[in-house]
Amino acid sequence: MSTETQTLEFQAETKQLLDLMIHSLYTQKEIFLRELISNASDALDRRRVKALEDSNLEFESEPRIRIEVDRESRTLTLIDNGIGMTRDEVIANIGTIANSGTRKFMEELRENKAEGAELPSMIGQFGVGFYSSFMVADRVVLETRKAGEEKGTRWASEGDGTFTAEESELDSVGTRISMHLKAQTEEDGDEFQDFTAEWVLREIVRKYSDFVEYPIEMDVEREEGEDDEKKMVTQTVTLNSQKPLWTRAKDEITDVEYAEFYKHISHDWTEPFEKVHLAVEGTSVYRALVFVPKQRPFELLDPNRSKSNVDLYVKRVHIESECEGLMPLWLRFVVGVVDSEDLPLNVSRETLQQNRVLAQIKKRLTRKVVEVLKGRLEEDRAGYLEFWNSFGQVIKEGIYFDDGFQKEVTEITLFNTTNEEGPRTLDEYIAAMPEGQKAIYYLAGEDKETLAQSVHLEIAKKLGYEVLLLSDAVDEFAFQKLNEYEGKEIIALDKGDLDLEDDSDKEEREAKAKELEPLLAAVKEELEDAVSEVRFSTRLTDSPVALVTGSGAMTANLERIMREARQPVTETARVLELNPTHPLIERLMTIHSEEGDSSRFADYCDLIHGQALVREGSAVPHPEHFAKLIAQLMM
Ligand code: ADP
């Protein structure tokens, strides 16, 4: 490791970000302290976890965060005895490599051109917290020594595009960040806050970081003694109550406190949509405080995203971040903490997965979250719809993962339907069913607009039935599992035999099929393996042809989804249904009766099949041949 001072450049994105911090953000500068305290608290968490495995990393004194103020030189210093960083980590984390958070933040800014007041509150969400120190300081020095290392590192920058890194002697493990505070400028106006003033720091800590579980300490000067013997003494005071919010009684917590806590743990800048705060006594004793966000995070559907956003504590001690097994996968956007009294402190990650205590907590919490969502669905349709647009796609996975909540998830799911009034629940769908409708009908495909044009809707339209139009990939999977709801069968309109004809139609069709059996056989022969069967349709009223999936087979939509997900697909030939009353099919019949299996008949068979494919948005197997046939027809 080199010992000399290195001068390095910030990466372009980081530079832009710093520039923005320094020049465009005027309001709410105070949040820099929240960001730095949050980093310090994370560093203490990490050291505590590591120390469980390696006694060399144990704390030499109590874990704590300290604020030091030097009014004369206008420096504010934040010190923690957390895990610290190596030189390489400092360079990687704070400087050269703009992390993905920074990049996303800059992209978002460019796209949305957020207003001044929103900017600072967006900062935390993107993991650009440390740089916010440059909002208040014109020079920042970070000194850090990693737990288990001998030497420390000193990093310094004036936020001007470069920073220096050098080795430094530090007698204790942890991180200290010294900020040389800027002087008041005109831009500050009345907003000016003197971050060296005790009361200002107290207020900021109370406002944003009261629940941080480590003491945030500061030395203050106090007068002591009687009138003539007054003298100034220095006392160390703790600025935060340190009381984890979830341990407090619900009725003592204000909405603002809940919201700040949510923002602290989620890095979201908006208020939460809903919360569940539980204190459970009984066979299992625990507290839980979880929040349902309002805003969809960027990486919601990213498969590399963590599978949980709930942290596990045991008796107020942080055990694991993003602990799987506390929330089902379909609620992976729920953010919060669970604090158990029953688990041992040294519970290992491996055993956590199958832990019965956790499984019980998960079940109860899931039920509660679904309950509050249901409440919102009933009382605040507009708000729920907005929420649903953000997270519905993920929640619907719960219909597929049959973990005992299929019915509950289905109840809070909104579906697009042929009804124009907006998405509906299945209960609403059932309530609106006309007399005689026995089942729930759906059609799944790529998008709502194409679906609304599908030939498969014809029979439903004729009967006045509403149809669910499903266009999320997850719908196909969910509906494979969901065969019925409230005793009503759930049926895909483009699959298997539809039993929707009335008796006289059926008789007529069957008679016709018998009479024209040679025609149906001839079409099948022409199309060979491209279709599995050719028959007269029970579902078409206006269109000449449709392709139908056999009852056990994958629909064309599911094949498409699997292909897009690069999954192996075994294509199954589908059934070609002809509408015997359509002039086009009548023409086909005439040609066949006059010419038999002529080449014209063969071409018409191909045209009809191709038309059915084009109509549903599928590719025609031999487009050049299809195009040629159409050209011939036109000539
Ligand atoms: P974020 O905290 O959102 O990841 P920051 O820019 O604030 O983004 O910090 C970048 C990284 O630097 C952190 O993820 C952490 O690894 C490291 N870091 C920041 N502050 C500290 C600290 N006080 N102690 C140890 N590591 C820290």
Residues whose N, C-alpha, C, O or C-beta is under 5 A from the ligand:
A	BS01	ADP	N39 A40 A43 G82 G84 M85 N93 G124 G127 V128 G129 F130 Y131 T175
